[in-house]
Amino acid sequence: MTGTVAALIRKDLQLERRAFESVPAMLMFSISIFVLFHFGLDRGALAGDLAAGVLWVTLLLAAVLGMNRLFVAERDQGGFDGFLMAPVDRTALFVAKAIVLFSFLVAVELVAVPAFVVLLLDPSPGQAMPELLAVLVLADAGIAVVGTLIGALGVQTRARDLIIPLIALPLLVPVVIAAAEATAPLLAAQGAEPFPARWLAVLALYDAVFGLLAYAVFDFLLEE
Amino acid sequence: MTFGRGLRALSIASAVLIPGAFALVFFYAPNDADQGFVQKIFYLHVPMAIVTLCGFVAGGVYGIKHLRSGDRAHDLRSYVAIHMSLILGVGVLATGSIWARASWGHWWVWDEPTLVSFLIVFLLYACYQPLRFSIEDPERQARYASVFAILAGAFVPLNFLAVRMAESLSHPRVLSTTGGAMPGDMRITFLVALVGMACLFVTLCKYELASKAASMQLRALKRRLAGDDGLVPLNRSAAPQQL
C-alpha cells in the first residue's frame, strides 16, 4: 500500500514538474483574484474578517481548478484502466491523489499567502504565524479529501468542468466558515487576537468525517 | 417489484392528517403571544423542513444499501427520496422566506442559521439531477449517484453544526421551541402537522416509485411484444430507467 501510494505520488509530481499543468495555473488564478478583489472592493488594504474572507474564497476557487485537473490524465490517457489492472489496493489511488492535491495546495499557498500579505493585508500577521499555519493545514486537508473525491466523481461525467465546482463548493462551505472564522482574529487590524480553538476542532472533525467517508466510498467510483 | 403496497392506507392517512393539522392550526392552536397570527406558518414550515432533511438522509441510506447489495431498486428509492425532498425543499425555502419577512422584516436573514444551512444543503442537492443526467451509462449513473447521496447525506448534519456555530446566538432557535418551551396545545398541533407531513412525503414517494416501476414494466413488455427490431433506445434521463 505505502509503496503503491509513493509510486503514484511520484508519477503525479513528475508529471506536474514536466508539464506544469496545475500549480502555476492555480497560483496565477489566486493572484488575479486578489487584484480583482482590490478593485471590486476598492480597498488598498484589508484586515480582520474581510481579509479572512477574501483569502479563503480565493484559495477555495484556486483549489477547484486543481480538482478539475486532478484526474484528467487518468481518464484521457487510460490511467484508470492501467491502475485497475494492477493488483493493488484501490484506496491507494485515493490516498495518493489526496496527498498530491494537498501538496499542490501547499505549493500554491507558499506563494499566494505571502502575495496576499504584500498586496492586500494591512497588518502583517507576524506573531500569529503558527496559528495561521495550523488553520491552513487543516483546511487544506479537508479541501484535498473532498476535492479528490469530487474530482473522481466528476471526471467521468459529460460536464466535468461544471459538475465539479457545483458539487464541491457547497460541500466545502463548512471549511470556509471554520477557516475564515479562525483566520479573522489573526488578521485583525490592531494586531493578532487570540482565536477560538473550536474552529480548529470543526475543521478536524470535517477532515475526519470526510476522510472516513471517502475511504469507504472511493472504491465504487473506480469499478468497471 | 411491488412498490405500491399500503398505498391506499397511506393516501387516506395523509388525506385525513394534512387537513386535520390545518384545522388544528387555525382553530385550536393559540396565536403566538409574540408574533401573532404569522407564527402559524411555523406549523407548515418546520415539519416540511424536518421531513425534507430526513428525506435527504434517507436518500443516503438507500445509497448505502444500493452500493452494498447492487440492487437497483435501492437506487430508485434513493432517487425518489431525494427528488421529493428537493420539491419540498423549494417549499421550505419559500415558507421560510415568508416567515422571515413577516417576523423580521426581511425576505432573507443571514443570521438565522437554520435557514442558511438549509440553503447550502439545498444548493448541494440541486446538483444531484445534473450529476445523474451527465452520466450516460445507467449502471455507472446509479453507482455515482449513490456515492453522491451518501456524501451529501453525511454532509447535512455536519453543515448544520458548522453554520450554527458561526452565527451569533441572538436569534431564537426555531427547533428548540419544539422542546419543553412550547405550550401543550401548540405542541400537539405541531406533532400532528409533523406526522401528517411525514405521511404525505412517504405517500408521494410511494406514488412516484409505483409510477416509475409501472412505466419500466410497460417498457419491458412493449419490447417483448415488438421483438428485437422494435427496440426503442432509452432517452438519456436523470431518473433510473431500468431495475
Interface residues (C-beta under 8 A of the other chain):
Chain A: L149 L153 G154 Q156 T157 R158 A159 L162 I163 L166 I167 P170 L171 V173 P174 I177 A178 E181 R198 V202 L205 Y206 V209 F210 L213 A216 V217 F220 L221 E223
Chain B: L67 I120 V121 L123 L124 C127 P130 L131 S134 I135 E136 R140 R143 Y144 S146 V147 F148 I150 L151 A152 A154 F155 L158 N159 L161 A162 V163 M165 A166
